Amino acid sequence: MQQLKGLIQEAATLASPAPETEAARMLQICNACRYCEGFCAVFPAMTRRVDFNPVDMRYLANLCHNCGACLHACQYAPPHEFGVNIPRVMAQVRGETYVAYA
């Protein structure tokens, strides 16, 4: 039974990527689209990057103020299959930085 619980937990971990990984995926989509470029400080800072490493993701997450303007204008927001939700994923990454550094 313990082995089954371990496998279920491992599957859940693999099914939901780390917030920084998910944020990097979403920002690559955003970087290609650039429709929201003028909405907040995240997008001009994002366009200066080609690759999103964890350090960049933490920086960009702390630029986000969770206003939601990008989400309401995004053509790839849910229910689109890309599921881009920048405010949600940035809040998750920001929460991790608060725990790690505050």
JOBELDA-V324844 format. One record per helix or strand. SS is the DSSP state (H for helix, E for strand). FROM is the first residue (numbers start at 1). TO is the last residue. If there is no record, write none. Layout:
SS,FROM,TO
SS,FROM,TO
This chain:
H,2,15
H,19,33
H,41,46
H,54,63
H,69,73
H,86,101
